[in-house]
Every structure is written in structure tokens, then in C-alpha cells.
Amino acid sequence: MKILFFTGKGGVGKSTMAAASAWQLSQKFRVLLISLDPAHNVGDIFNVPVKEEKTRFTDTLFLSEVNLQKLAKEYLRREIDVLSGTYKYLTALNLDNYFNVLKYSPGIEEYALLTSIDRTVRSATEFDYIVFDTPPTGLTLRFLALPKVTLTWIDRLVKIRREILEKRYTIHRIRGTLSSEETVLDYKEEDDNIMKRLSELTKNYKYLDGILHGDDCSVAVVFNPDILSLRESERLIEGLNDLGLPLRLFINNKITDANEEMASYVETKMKAMAKDIPIERIRLAKPLLDGRTNPLYEVSERVIPDAWQ
């Protein structure tokens, strides 16, 4: 199974490019297209109602739109339940009273999106391709960075927890039960609920980090021939490089005769940052301007390069 992320500045047409690519790939493969962008456009592009459950568009193309607010609430509820179950004394704080505030905490949306990606990758094994239409640059970079960032924090938390357990061991030696040979411990590290949880999280995030950095994952950056789009794309390229994520395609979208010179200028700047990445040019076709034809089908045969198929 291959995974494709389409990202870029808001309004550059990444939803249309993701949809066109999914449509193109579905001519040969089974494809699931998922919108992670809160401003969902997938249903409008295909002119069908799309919800969280997979919507069958053709025999080989299925669509889904993630409800980010609902997902964030579910993620927070799940983590609160874990905390309450692990730290019994927190029940006295009644975390439910703080739920409406906690759902706005920094990082909740990013972790919720990552949870959705993880769940999809693990469960949608019947598909050859999963195509993700992502939110604008900032949110996308944050949730793609989370596996590696989280693993760093978990590693530190494991060390802290081991220090706590060692101190408990020391106290137990002073006050604990003695046998003829040594102090009898009341616990083992593998029986500690916190260590179990940290071990589980480490396994999950290593798996997801491996997926994101694997050969079967690709990131496509969509941009327009204008300076604002160029600046946003430069930040995105820098972020992807910092994270070591597999940038594999540029899509220069909405090209016209009037902006041809600017399109070449932007491409030159982009190639200076990532010279080996191919660029696909998509012209702003007349059907997109007068509405006579669905532009999806106008570009669907030439978005995805042959190397991706």
C-alpha cells in the first residue's frame, strides 16, 4: 500500500489535485481519498455527500472526510479516561469539568489527525493507495512532526519513570518485607502501568514514524505561480527537509498565458531548494473558468507521474 500526502498553502488547489490524482490512480488501482482539511472540498469536487465513513464513488475509488472537531473530542476523551484509570487520585479533580477547555489545548488537533492517519493506515489494507488531502502548511507540518517529537518525549518520560521506580525500590528496601536472601519487591517494571503505557505509545509511534519515512510514502507540494505561494512553499520544503519526510513531487497549479513568466520564476526558486524533485504543470483550463465542465476530469490524466504508479 502506498500513501500520498498533498499539501501546500490554502487556496492553491491541493484538494483538486488530490482528487484528480486519486481519480487517475483509481483507473488502475483501488484508492481511498481522505480529506484531513477542516475546509472539506472532496464532496463538492465529486458532487456527492461524503462523511467519515468510506463513501463508494466507483468500484475502485472511495472517499472520506475527517470531522476534526469530533476526532479531537474523541482523542481527548480517550486520553482523559487513560489518565483517570492510571492515576486514581485524578478522579478527585473531576477532569470532565475541564473537558470544554481542554479540547482547545495546543496539540490536540495535531494528535487527533495523527490518530486518524494511524487508524486509516492500519485498517484500510484493502486499498493500493491512500491519498490524503491535508490542511494548510502549519498544521500539516506539526502533525507530521509529532511521531518523532513524541518519541523524544516518551524516551525522556521513560527515564524519569525509571528514576521514580528506583526511588520506590530504595524506600521499599528501607521499609519493605525482607526474606532470608534479599528484599522482596512488591512490583516489577514490566508490571508498572505507566511503563506499560509508555511502551505501548513507543511501539505505536515508531510504527507510524516508519510509515511516514518509508519508501511507500510520498509528499506532493502544490503551489501557484505567485510570490505568496512561493514563500509558503519554501517554508514547507524547509520543514519537510528538517523532518526528513519524503518530498517527491511539485505541482505548479493554475498556470495561464498571463502568468507563464512568473510560473517559470517560481519553479526556478523551488528547484533551487529541491533540484531532484520533478515538477508537474497544470494549466488553468477554460472549463474551470466558465463552469461548463468538471475540471477534475480535465486534469486527471496528467497529475500523477508514471513513476508513482
RODO-2510 file (C-alpha; in nm, 4 decimals, decimal comma):
residues 309
     n   res          X          Y          Z
     1     m     0,0000     0,0000     0,0000
     2     k     0,1271     0,3462    -0,0961
     3     i     0,0462     0,6683     0,0891
     4     l     0,0325     1,0113    -0,0774
     5     f     0,0053     1,3460     0,1048
     6     f    -0,0971     1,6566    -0,0914
     7     t    -0,0057     1,9747     0,0918
     8     g     0,0529     2,3434     0,0315
     9     k    -0,0793     2,6912     0,1031
    10     g    -0,4534     2,7319     0,1465
    11     g    -0,6298     2,8012    -0,1829
    12     v    -0,3623     2,6671    -0,4199
    13     g    -0,5862     2,3811    -0,5321
    14     k    -0,4390     2,0910    -0,3372
    15     s    -0,7844     1,9381    -0,2817
    16     t    -0,8492     1,9389    -0,6564
    17     m    -0,5030     1,7942    -0,7249
    18     a    -0,5505     1,5248    -0,4602
    19     a    -0,8929     1,4409    -0,6048
    20     a    -0,7646     1,4353    -0,9627
    21     s    -0,4725     1,2146    -0,8626
    22     a    -0,6996     0,9753    -0,6745
    23     w    -0,9298     0,9578    -0,9761
    24     q    -0,6363     0,8956    -1,2089
    25     l    -0,4913     0,6214    -0,9881
    26     s    -0,8303     0,4562    -0,9465
    27     q    -0,8269     0,3704    -1,3171
    28     k    -0,5678     0,1043    -1,2307
    29     f    -0,5794     0,0614    -0,8525
    30     r    -0,8103     0,0608    -0,5508
    31     v    -0,7845     0,4071    -0,3949
    32     l    -0,9090     0,5736    -0,0760
    33     l    -0,9117     0,9557    -0,0787
    34     i    -0,9338     1,1172     0,2665
    35     s    -0,9715     1,4875     0,3394
    36     l    -0,7948     1,5977     0,6581
    37     d    -0,8544     1,9655     0,5808
    38     p    -1,1214     2,1239     0,8057
    39     a    -1,2424     2,3138     0,4958
    40     h    -1,3527     1,9964     0,3193
    41     n    -1,3915     2,0124    -0,0589
    42     v    -1,3836     1,6461    -0,1613
    43     g    -1,7614     1,6058    -0,1553
    44     d    -1,8051     1,9235    -0,3607
    45     i    -1,5443     1,8151    -0,6152
    46     f    -1,7123     1,4788    -0,6738
    47     n    -2,0619     1,6225    -0,6198
    48     v    -2,1566     1,3555    -0,3656
    49     p    -2,2211     1,3708     0,0102
    50     v    -1,9099     1,2475     0,1944
    51     k    -1,8817     1,1666     0,5650
    52     e    -1,6317     0,9954     0,7929
    53     e    -1,7369     0,6515     0,6772
    54     k    -1,5893     0,5474     0,3442
    55     t    -1,8170     0,6615     0,0621
    56     r    -1,8071     0,4460    -0,2523
    57     f    -1,7738     0,6650    -0,5618
    58     t    -1,6784     0,3880    -0,8039
    59     d    -1,5796     0,0257    -0,7589
    60     t    -1,2173     0,1361    -0,7156
    61     l    -1,2460     0,4832    -0,5597
    62     f    -1,3712     0,5559    -0,2071
    63     l    -1,3957     0,8947    -0,0329
    64     s    -1,3877     1,0113     0,3288
    65     e    -1,3827     1,3442     0,5146
    66     v    -1,2451     1,3589     0,8699
    67     n    -1,4503     1,5528     1,1239
    68     l    -1,1606     1,7204     1,3058
    69     q    -1,3660     1,8605     1,5933
    70     k    -1,5279     1,5248     1,6645
    71     l    -1,1937     1,3490     1,6310
    72     a    -1,0280     1,5910     1,8739
    73     k    -1,3032     1,5339     2,1301
    74     e    -1,2706     1,1564     2,0945
    75     y    -0,8939     1,1754     2,1331
    76     l    -0,9188     1,3939     2,4431
    77     r    -1,1882     1,1720     2,5979
    78     r    -0,9745     0,8634     2,5403
    79     e    -0,6673     1,0219     2,6974
    80     i    -0,8657     1,1522     2,9954
    81     d    -1,0001     0,8001     3,0540
    82     v    -0,6437     0,6611     3,0414
    83     l    -0,5195     0,9242     3,2863
    84     s    -0,8092     0,8678     3,5240
    85     g    -0,7578     0,4927     3,5131
    86     t    -0,3834     0,5190     3,5711
    87     y    -0,3784     0,7953     3,8295
    88     k    -0,6727     0,7227     4,0568
    89     y    -0,6193     1,0391     4,2564
    90     l    -0,7071     1,2476     3,9495
    91     t    -1,0690     1,1395     3,9832
    92     a    -1,0898     1,3847     4,2713
    93     l    -1,0199     1,6654     4,0224
    94     n    -1,3157     1,5598     3,8045
    95     l    -1,1439     1,6237     3,4711
    96     d    -1,4810     1,6158     3,2968
    97     n    -1,5425     1,9643     3,4352
    98     y    -1,2444     2,0880     3,2330
    99     f    -1,3281     1,8994     2,9117
   100     n    -1,4651     2,2019     2,7234
   101     v    -1,1465     2,3955     2,7957
   102     l    -0,9011     2,1101     2,7435
   103     k    -1,0286     2,0447     2,3907
   104     y    -0,8706     2,3769     2,2894
   105     s    -0,5307     2,2819     2,4300
   106     p    -0,2323     2,3175     2,1937
   107     g    -0,1574     1,9968     2,0078
   108     i    -0,4991     1,8323     2,0435
   109     e    -0,5905     1,8758     1,6750
   110     e    -0,2493     1,7538     1,5626
   111     y    -0,2649     1,4392     1,7754
   112     a    -0,6231     1,3774     1,6641
   113     l    -0,5187     1,3981     1,2970
   114     l    -0,2257     1,1677     1,3592
   115     t    -0,4576     0,9201     1,5306
   116     s    -0,6844     0,9293     1,2247
   117     i    -0,3921     0,8622     0,9887
   118     d    -0,2681     0,5774     1,2083
   119     r    -0,6146     0,4210     1,2262
   120     t    -0,6610     0,4508     0,8493
   121     v    -0,3229     0,3023     0,7580
   122     r    -0,3780     0,0048     0,9890
   123     s    -0,7341    -0,0677     0,8812
   124     a    -0,7583     0,0227     0,5108
   125     t    -0,5401    -0,2631     0,3942
   126     e    -0,7709    -0,3465     0,1025
   127     f    -0,6531    -0,0349    -0,0846
   128     d    -0,3479     0,0027    -0,3060
   129     y    -0,3273     0,3788    -0,2442
   130     i    -0,4379     0,6102     0,0343
   131     v    -0,4422     0,9754    -0,0757
   132     f    -0,4550     1,2395     0,1984
   133     d    -0,5692     1,5956     0,1272
   134     t    -0,4031     1,7830     0,4148
   135     p    -0,4705     2,1109     0,5991
   136     p    -0,2607     2,4213     0,5179
   137     t     0,1142     2,4202     0,5821
   138     g     0,1423     2,4957     0,9544
   139     l    -0,0952     2,2292     1,0831
   140     t     0,0363     1,9722     0,8357
   141     l     0,3978     2,0164     0,9435
   142     r     0,3013     1,9955     1,3098
   143     f     0,1139     1,6678     1,2860
   144     l     0,3735     1,5112     1,0542
   145     a     0,6422     1,6038     1,3073
   146     l     0,4535     1,4525     1,6015
   147     p     0,5757     1,0898     1,5808
   148     k     0,9421     1,1856     1,6080
   149     v     0,8766     1,4635     1,8610
   150     t     0,6601     1,2334     2,0722
   151     l     0,9187     0,9555     2,0676
   152     t     1,1750     1,2020     2,2018
   153     w     0,9440     1,2986     2,4880
   154     i     0,8499     0,9368     2,5608
   155     d     1,2176     0,8432     2,5849
   156     r     1,2634     1,1152     2,8437
   157     l     0,9491     1,0105     3,0325
   158     v     1,0710     0,6501     3,0452
   159     k     1,3945     0,7663     3,2077
   160     i     1,2021     0,9758     3,4603
   161     r     0,9675     0,6866     3,5382
   162     r     1,2616     0,4514     3,5924
   163     e     1,4106     0,7015     3,8364
   164     i     1,0795     0,7037     4,0241
   165     l     1,0697     0,3253     4,0336
   166     e     1,4275     0,3124     4,1599
   167     k     1,3390     0,5525     4,4407
   168     r     1,0385     0,3394     4,5260
   169     y     1,2714     0,0392     4,5329
   170     t     1,5066     0,2229     4,7699
   171     i     1,2208     0,3140     5,0016
   172     h     1,0957    -0,0427     4,9901
   173     r     1,4374    -0,1718     5,0902
   174     i     1,4208     0,0513     5,3958
   175     r     1,0630    -0,0268     5,4880
   176     g     0,9755    -0,3355     5,2819
   177     t     0,9453    -0,7055     5,3590
   178     l     1,2720    -0,8998     5,3959
   179     s     1,3365    -1,2623     5,3057
   180     s     1,6418    -1,4639     5,4111
   181     e     1,8160    -1,3584     5,0908
   182     e     1,7014    -1,0118     4,9875
   183     t     1,4269    -0,7545     4,9968
   184     v     1,1068    -0,8859     4,8396
   185     l     0,9769    -0,6302     4,5878
   186     d     0,6083    -0,5636     4,5523
   187     y     0,6353    -0,4862     4,1802
   188     k     0,8343    -0,5335     3,8596
   189     e     0,8986    -0,2708     3,5924
   190     e     0,7009    -0,4693     3,3342
   191     d     0,4044    -0,4689     3,5759
   192     d     0,4049    -0,0913     3,6186
   193     n     0,1018     0,0573     3,4412
   194     i     0,2840     0,3759     3,3449
   195     m     0,5718     0,1845     3,1871
   196     k     0,3209    -0,0345     3,0037
   197     r     0,1518     0,2722     2,8603
   198     l     0,4813     0,4333     2,7585
   199     s     0,5915     0,1082     2,5951
   200     e     0,2650     0,0895     2,4014
   201     l     0,2982     0,4504     2,2847
   202     t     0,6593     0,3937     2,1794
   203     k     0,5581     0,0956     1,9665
   204     n     0,2707     0,2859     1,8018
   205     y     0,4690     0,5999     1,7213
   206     k     0,7699     0,4044     1,5919
   207     y     0,5363     0,2206     1,3563
   208     l     0,3797     0,5439     1,2307
   209     d     0,7159     0,7206     1,2022
   210     g     0,8417     0,4274     0,9953
   211     i     0,5408     0,4572     0,7657
   212     l     0,5896     0,8314     0,7138
   213     h     0,9597     0,7904     0,6357
   214     g     0,9200     0,4736     0,4293
   215     d     0,9599     0,4190     0,0560
   216     d     0,5829     0,3806     0,0128
   217     c     0,5074     0,7308     0,1454
   218     s     0,5250     1,0415    -0,0742
   219     v     0,4546     1,4109    -0,0194
   220     a     0,3442     1,6359    -0,3052
   221     v     0,3669     2,0137    -0,2640
   222     v     0,1047     2,2079    -0,4596
   223     f     0,1683     2,5763    -0,5345
   224     n     0,0598     2,8574    -0,7652
   225     p     0,2717     3,0909    -0,9801
   226     d     0,2739     3,3794    -0,7324
   227     i     0,5073     3,5129    -0,4629
   228     l     0,2867     3,4355    -0,1613
   229     s     0,2518     3,0737    -0,2695
   230     l     0,6261     3,0568    -0,3320
   231     r     0,7129     3,1832     0,0175
   232     e     0,4740     2,9358     0,1822
   233     s     0,6112     2,6510    -0,0297
   234     e     0,9682     2,7424     0,0661
   235     r     0,8740     2,7159     0,4343
   236     l     0,7054     2,3848     0,3646
   237     i     1,0084     2,2439     0,1812
   238     e     1,2370     2,3537     0,4633
   239     g     1,0077     2,1890     0,7176
   240     l     0,9866     1,8629     0,5219
   241     n     1,3658     1,8569     0,4921
   242     d     1,4057     1,9185     0,8660
   243     l     1,1724     1,6280     0,9383
   244     g     1,3328     1,4021     0,6784
   245     l     0,9972     1,3398     0,5122
   246     p     0,9813     1,2071     0,1535
   247     l     0,9092     1,5068    -0,0688
   248     r     0,8699     1,3558    -0,4164
   249     l     0,6635     1,5888    -0,6363
   250     f     0,5937     1,9573    -0,7073
   251     i     0,2676     2,0597    -0,8754
   252     n     0,2593     2,4095    -1,0258
   253     n    -0,1151     2,4694    -1,0486
   254     k    -0,3354     2,7331    -1,2193
   255     i    -0,0914     2,8358    -1,4933
   256     t    -0,2175     3,0727    -1,7644
   257     d    -0,0576     3,2560    -2,0566
   258     a    -0,0520     3,5702    -1,8422
   259     n     0,1466     3,4176    -1,5553
   260     e     0,3771     3,1916    -1,7579
   261     e     0,6847     3,4019    -1,6769
   262     m     0,6059     3,4042    -1,3050
   263     a     0,5454     3,0273    -1,3194
   264     s     0,8968     2,9746    -1,4526
   265     y     1,0421     3,2060    -1,1881
   266     v     0,8664     3,0200    -0,9060
   267     e     0,9769     2,6832    -1,0438
   268     t     1,3382     2,8026    -1,0589
   269     k     1,3227     2,9028    -0,6923
   270     m     1,1635     2,5715    -0,5972
   271     k     1,4236     2,3701    -0,7885
   272     a     1,6981     2,5625    -0,6100
   273     m     1,5727     2,4140    -0,2830
   274     a     1,4999     2,0639    -0,4154
   275     k     1,6682     2,0161    -0,7517
   276     d     1,5864     1,6462    -0,7942
   277     i     1,2113     1,6802    -0,7383
   278     p     1,0020     1,6635    -1,0593
   279     i     0,7531     1,9397    -1,1393
   280     e     0,4132     1,8820    -1,2979
   281     r     0,2483     2,1872    -1,4571
   282     i    -0,1316     2,2149    -1,4501
   283     r    -0,2854     2,4884    -1,6586
   284     l    -0,5957     2,6806    -1,5544
   285     a    -0,8226     2,5356    -1,8216
   286     k    -1,1214     2,7192    -1,9666
   287     p    -1,3756     2,4745    -1,8166
   288     l    -1,2523     2,5798    -1,4728
   289     l    -1,3347     2,9421    -1,5582
   290     d    -1,6787     2,9089    -1,7162
   291     g    -1,8025     2,6037    -1,5254
   292     r    -1,9132     2,4076    -1,8314
   293     t    -1,7083     2,1006    -1,7403
   294     n    -1,5847     1,9489    -1,4160
   295     p    -1,2133     2,0466    -1,4067
   296     l    -1,1346     1,7263    -1,2187
   297     y    -1,1593     1,5240    -1,5376
   298     e    -0,9673     1,7829    -1,7385
   299     v    -0,6510     1,7345    -1,5310
   300     s    -0,6936     1,3788    -1,4047
   301     e    -0,4853     1,2207    -1,6802
   302     r    -0,1725     1,4267    -1,6121
   303     v    -0,1265     1,4924    -1,2435
   304     i     0,0474     1,1789    -1,1224
   305     p     0,3751     1,0971    -1,2999
   306     d     0,4236     0,7435    -1,4264
   307     a     0,6951     0,6819    -1,1671
   308     w     0,4327     0,6997    -0,8906
   309     q     0,2168     0,4273    -1,0458
***
